[in-house]
Amino acid sequence: MIARLSGILAEVAETFAIVDHDGIGYEVLVCGYAIGELMAKRGERIMLHTMQYFEGTAGGGNMIPRLVGFLHPEDRAFFERFITVKGIGVRKALKALTIPTGKVAAAIEAGDAKALTKLPGIGARAADTIIAELRGKL
């Protein structure tokens, strides 16, 4: 597993960043809340705390390796816990995390389902499930 990636931040888009490392450009998926901080670091040397996963259907042989990157190790730790919730996969979690993970964790610990439903793709049922599965575990 690739746990960290350092290099020059070459490009930042809405859902990913390109990190140049030794002549190779790595596409790293990122959460929406990190885009502003990453934009400010374009052209600089950065280190992302990463998580690797495979996307696709195992039966069809179309497994594509993907990297998800975070500026802070605690954000990666939160994300890894967040995607263990039933119905929350990597892509849904990436889309939902438009605010810092600390604020999401605080809403979960407070049992604030209303705050969680403000996240893209998180409805009332998903918010209740997130709270039920993660409250007291973050």
N, C-alpha and C positions, 0 to 999 in steps of 0.2 A: 504494500500500500504506500502511496505517496503521501507523506504526512506534512511536508512543507515544500514550498517552492519559492525560490528567490530569484530575482532578476530585474530587468528594466521593464517598467510598466509601459508598454508600447501603445495600447489602445484600451479605451473604456467605452462600452456600449450599454444599452439599457439592461441587458441580462448577463453580460459576460465581460471579461477583461482578457487581454492578450499580454502574457508575460514572456519576454524574450530572455532565454537562458542558454548561453553557449551556442547561439545561432539557431536555436529552435524556439518557435513561438507557440506557447502553450495556451490553449483556450481554457479559461477557468470560469465556470458559472458562478455568479455572485448574487447575493440578496439585494433587493432594492435599496435598503437603508444604507448600504455601503457605497453606493454609486458616487455620492457627493464627496466623500472622503477620498475615494479612488481618483476622481477627476482632478482633485488638487495635487495628486502625486504623479500625474502622467509625466513620463520621461525620467522619473526618478527610480532608484533601486528600491524595491520593496520585498517583503517576505509575506507570503500568504500561508496560513495554516489550512491545509487541504484535507479533503476527504474524497476518496475515489469510489465510484460506483459504476455499475454496468446498466445501460439502458437498452431496452428492447425485449424481445421474446426469446427465451432460452430454447424453446422447442424449434423455432425457426432459424436458429443460428445467427440472428442479427444483433448480437450483443455488442454495443458500442461503449468503450470506456469513456467516462466523463470525470472531470475534476470539479469539485465545488470548493471555493476558496473564501477564507475569512481573514480579516486583518488582526483579529485577536483570538487567542486559543479558547477563551471562555465562550466566544460566539460559536466556534466549531462544536464545543462540548454541548451547548444548548441545542444546536441544530441536530446533533446526533440523537439526543434524547427526544426532541420534538418529532422526528420522523418515525419514532417507535409507536406513535399513536395510531390506532386503527383508522385507516382512511386518509392518513397524511403521508404522502410519498415525498420523494425528493423534489420533484417539480412543483407540487402543490405548496410545499414548505418554502421554496425559493420565491414563489409568487406572493405568498402571504406575508413574508417578513419584510414589510415596507417601513417598519419602525424598529429601533434598536432592540436586540434580544432582551436586554434588561427590563425594558418596559413591558414586553410580552410576558416575561417571567413574572413580573410583579402582578400583572392582571390575572395570570393563572393562579398564583398564590393567594390573591384576594378573592378568587372565585368570581371574577368580573366577566361573565359571559358576554355582556353587552359590549365591552371594550374589544373582546376578541372577534366579535362579529363585524367589527369595522375593518378587519384585515381582509384583503381580497381573497375570495374563494372560501372564506370561513363563514358558514351559516350557523344558525342557532344549535342545531344538532351537533355539528363538528365542535363548536365552542364548548358545549357540555361534555363531550367526549374528551377533549383536551384537558379540561379541568379535572374530570374524574380520573384520568390516567396519570396526570403529571403533578397535580397539587400535592405538595409536601415532599416532592422528589427532586426539586430543582436546587 
